[in-house]
C-alpha cells in the first residue's frame, strides 16, 4: 500500500477535526460519518471534486466551531412528495401553496 498523498492526509485530518468539533452537538457526529461514507467511493483521480468537498467541509468546520451551532442537520428537501411547500402549480397566476395550518400574511387595508 502506498503512502497517503497530501490531499488524503488533509481529508483525514478534516474528518478528525469535524468529529471533535461535533462532540456534544446532536446529530453532528452521525452526519459527518454519513457524509464521508457517501463520498468514500470517489476515485482518487477526481481531484477537483475532492478539493471542492474538502473546502465545503472546512466551511462546515468553521460553522461548528463558531459557537453558534447547537446541532448539525441536513439541508435536504424531499422531492416530489405530496404537500411539498415550495412547489408552484403549472399555472403561474395561482398563488403558492402554503403548508397545512399556515396562513398567508395579511395585507394592510391601504394595500402597502
Secondary structure, DSSP 4 states (H G I P E B T S, - for coil): -PPPPHHHHHHHHHHHHHHHHHTTSBTHHHHHHHHHHHTTTS-TT-HHHHHHHHHHHHHHHHHHHTS--SB-----PPSS-TT-TT---SSTTSPPP--TT--PPPPPTT--
